[in-house]
């Protein structure tokens, strides 16, 4: 695997990790309810898209860190993963 593809893959993986970290932070610390109560409320209210959108906010910080460090291919990976998350959110909203 070339270094460009490897760096893009690293960016995608970091972005997904940041998104899952954002979900965890939201469920554990921002929500007024417990972790499992919040998960149940998200499921009952069909709020997956909204929570996923909020959870993708850390990708913004990761993207700018990669840009500042001049790691453009990793930033491309973050951007690709963020677009994938946005499309997933759009699909969840309409289906």
C-alpha positions, 0 to 999 in steps of 0.5 A, a space after each residue: 500500500 502506498 504512503 498516500 493511501 496509507 495516510 488517507 486510511 489513517 485519516 479515515 480511522 482517526 475520524 471514525 475513532 473521533 466520531 465514536 469518541 464524540 458519541 461516547 462523550 455525548 452519552 456519558 457527559 452531556 446527556 442528563 440521563 445515564 448512558 443506557 437510558 440515553 441509548 434507549 431514548 435515542 432508539 425510541 425517538 429515532 434520533 440516530 442521525 441527530 446524535 451522529 451529527 453532534 458526534 461528528 464535531 470532533 472531526 473538525 478539530 482532527 481535520 484542522 490539526 492534520 492541516 496545521 501539521 501539513 498532513 494533507 492526505 490524512 486530512 483528506 481521509 478525515 474529510 472522506 469519513 465526515 462526508 460518509 457520516 453526513 450521507 449516513 445521517 441523511 439516509 437515517 433522516 429519510 428512512 
